[in-house]
Amino acid sequence: GSTEEKLVIPDSVAGRLIGRKGSYLLSLETQSGAQISLSPRVPNMTDRIVTVVGRVGEVSAACKLIKDSVQSFEDLEV
């Protein structure tokens, strides 16, 4: 069966998570096997919602990749 998980990420790293023409997001999907989508940007909101859909193992792999990526992007901003 498929499962869904939502993660909250800072809007400041959303662009990097998506990548040029969606390339980074596509590579995360390829690595994990899960489908990943981002909520649209909302004015005055500092966060974006990432929705990950797939089998349990795929979703957990994708969530780990996303969290690790967000962490490294945030480290770059300091």
Secondary structure, DSSP 8 states (H G I E B T S, - for coil): --EEEEEEEEHHHHHHHH-GGGHHHHHHHHHH--EEEE----TT--EEEEEEEE-HHHHHHHHHHHHHHHHHHHHHH-
